[in-house]
């Protein structure tokens, strides 16, 4: 997965219906119509899971504070683990919502949920899944990635990947879907 920013790629703001999947990108309405706001109980739900919405700039400050307090490696481990667990939960949700559709549609929910979270827009360039061979190859552009923007804001452009939540989310999502460990970097 490659984070992008405005300085190294031409401007392209793909919409979900423009994303490149051979069989077409499934409509996200099956997911978005399960997002419920319950002001009476002070809760937000995505299908049967309670979720939290919080300000992106607060996450940015939290991430920077975590790096300062725990070091880059400690922060990376914690944020990647959070992303992984979120990816697993999203894969479980995708399976519930799209179990009657093909595996490609279930897998497409991962990038769609990342976008719904406000994390980034995943523009998949290629996707090859061979469950029998235990092989998966994914190439994607992360457009408007929140983590990349925050990392650059606080620490500048680095020499190592900084989209830890995104890598963890993809790893957890695909590991759960395929029933075997999958690592994204």
DONU-431611 format. One line per 2 residues: their letters; for each residue x, y, z of C-alpha. Coordinates in nm, 2 decimals, decimal comma. Each point is the difference from the previous one (the first is absolute). Layout:
a> X:Y:Z; ...
# end
This chain:
xx> 0,00:0,00:0,00; 0,14:0,33:-0,09
xx> -0,11:0,32:0,17; -0,02:0,29:-0,24
xx> 0,00:0,37:0,05; -0,06:0,30:-0,23
xx> 0,37:0,06:-0,07; 0,08:-0,33:-0,16
xx> -0,30:-0,10:-0,20; -0,23:0,18:-0,24
xx> -0,33:0,11:0,15; -0,26:-0,28:-0,02
xx> -0,30:-0,03:0,22; -0,16:-0,33:-0,09
xx> -0,35:-0,08:0,12; -0,10:-0,35:0,12
xx> -0,17:-0,07:-0,33; 0,33:0,08:-0,19
xx> 0,21:-0,25:0,19; 0,16:-0,27:-0,21
xx> -0,14:-0,35:0,08; -0,03:-0,24:-0,28
xx> -0,36:-0,09:0,10; -0,09:0,35:0,09
xx> 0,01:0,17:0,34; -0,30:-0,10:0,20
xx> -0,24:0,28:0,11; 0,08:0,10:0,36
xx> -0,36:0,06:0,09; -0,03:-0,34:0,15
xx> 0,24:0,12:0,26; -0,09:0,37:0,04
xx> -0,37:-0,08:0,06; 0,11:-0,19:0,31
xx> 0,16:0,30:0,15; -0,24:0,13:0,27
xx> 0,02:0,30:0,23; -0,20:-0,04:0,33
xx> 0,00:0,33:0,17; -0,23:-0,13:0,27
xx> 0,26:-0,25:0,12; 0,31:0,20:-0,10
xx> 0,12:-0,27:-0,23; 0,09:-0,06:-0,36
xx> -0,03:-0,34:-0,16; 0,13:-0,17:-0,31
xx> -0,22:-0,30:-0,04; 0,02:-0,18:0,33
xx> 0,32:0,17:0,12; 0,02:0,32:0,20
xx> 0,25:0,24:-0,16; 0,15:0,33:0,11
xx> 0,05:0,32:-0,21; 0,26:0,24:0,11
xx> 0,18:0,30:-0,15; 0,29:-0,07:-0,24
xx> 0,21:0,28:0,14; -0,02:-0,16:0,35
xx> 0,12:-0,33:-0,15; 0,29:0,19:-0,16
xx> 0,10:0,15:0,34; -0,05:-0,34:0,17
xx> 0,22:-0,18:-0,26; 0,27:0,27:0,04
xx> -0,01:-0,03:0,38; 0,01:-0,38:-0,02
xx> 0,32:0,02:-0,22; 0,16:0,25:0,24
xx> -0,09:-0,21:0,31; 0,06:-0,35:-0,13
xx> 0,24:0,06:-0,28; -0,06:-0,08:-0,37
xx> 0,02:-0,37:0,04; -0,23:-0,01:0,31
xx> -0,25:0,22:-0,17; 0,02:-0,20:-0,32
xx> -0,08:-0,33:0,19; -0,30:0,15:0,18
xx> -0,15:0,17:-0,30; 0,06:-0,30:-0,23
xx> -0,17:-0,22:0,26; -0,30:0,23:0,02
xx> -0,02:0,00:-0,38; 0,03:-0,38:-0,01
xx> -0,28:-0,05:0,25; -0,22:0,25:-0,19
xx> 0,07:-0,19:-0,32; -0,10:-0,33:0,15
xx> -0,33:0,16:0,13; -0,06:0,15:-0,34
xx> 0,06:-0,33:-0,17; -0,25:-0,17:0,23
xx> -0,25:0,27:-0,09; 0,07:-0,03:-0,37
xx> -0,06:-0,37:0,02; -0,33:0,05:0,17
xx> -0,12:0,26:-0,25; 0,13:-0,15:-0,32
xx> 0,01:-0,38:0,07; -0,24:-0,07:-0,29
xx> 0,23:0,19:-0,24; 0,33:-0,12:-0,13
xx> 0,33:0,03:0,19; 0,11:0,30:-0,21
xx> -0,30:0,20:0,13; 0,08:-0,10:0,36
xx> 0,36:0,11:-0,05; -0,11:0,33:-0,16
xx> -0,17:0,09:0,33; 0,35:0,04:0,16
xx> 0,09:0,30:-0,20; -0,35:0,13:0,01
xx> -0,01:-0,01:0,38; 0,34:0,18:0,01
xx> -0,16:0,27:-0,20; -0,31:0,01:0,21
xx> 0,22:0,04:0,31; 0,15:0,31:-0,16
xx> 0,34:-0,17:0,00; 0,07:0,02:-0,37
xx> -0,13:-0,09:-0,34; 0,15:-0,32:-0,11
xx> 0,05:-0,01:-0,38; 0,08:-0,36:-0,08
xx> 0,22:-0,04:-0,30; 0,01:-0,38:0,00
xx> -0,13:-0,28:0,21; 0,09:-0,37:-0,04
xx> -0,14:-0,25:0,26; 0,07:-0,37:-0,03
xx> -0,12:-0,17:0,31; 0,10:-0,35:-0,10
xx> 0,36:0,12:-0,06; -0,01:0,22:0,31
xx> 0,10:0,30:-0,20; -0,12:0,36:-0,01
xx> 0,15:0,29:-0,19; -0,15:0,35:0,05
xx> 0,13:0,32:-0,14; -0,19:0,31:0,11
xx> 0,03:0,38:0,03; -0,11:0,15:0,32
xx> -0,14:0,34:-0,10; -0,05:0,27:0,25
xx> 0,14:-0,22:0,28; -0,06:0,14:0,34
xx> 0,31:-0,16:0,16; 0,23:0,12:-0,28
xx> -0,12:0,35:0,03; 0,03:0,00:0,38
xx> 0,35:-0,15:-0,01; 0,12:0,26:-0,25
xx> -0,16:0,28:0,21; 0,17:-0,11:0,32
xx> 0,33:-0,16:-0,11; 0,05:0,08:-0,37
xx> 0,04:-0,25:-0,28; 0,17:-0,31:0,14
xx> 0,22:-0,28:-0,15; -0,23:-0,28:0,13
xx> -0,37:-0,07:-0,03; -0,22:0,19:0,24
xx> -0,35:-0,12:-0,09; 0,00:-0,25:0,29
xx> -0,38:-0,02:0,06; -0,06:-0,05:-0,37
xx> 0,26:-0,28:-0,03; -0,15:-0,16:0,32
xx> -0,35:0,03:-0,13; 0,08:-0,16:-0,33
xx> 0,20:-0,28:0,17; -0,28:-0,07:0,25
xx> -0,27:0,02:-0,27; 0,17:-0,24:-0,24
xx> 0,13:-0,23:0,26; -0,36:-0,06:0,13
xx> -0,15:-0,03:-0,34; 0,26:-0,25:-0,12
xx> 0,04:-0,19:0,32; 0,38:0,04:0,00
xx> 0,25:0,27:0,09; 0,03:0,28:-0,25
xx> 0,24:0,29:0,05; -0,02:0,34:-0,16
x> 0,28:0,25:0,03
# end
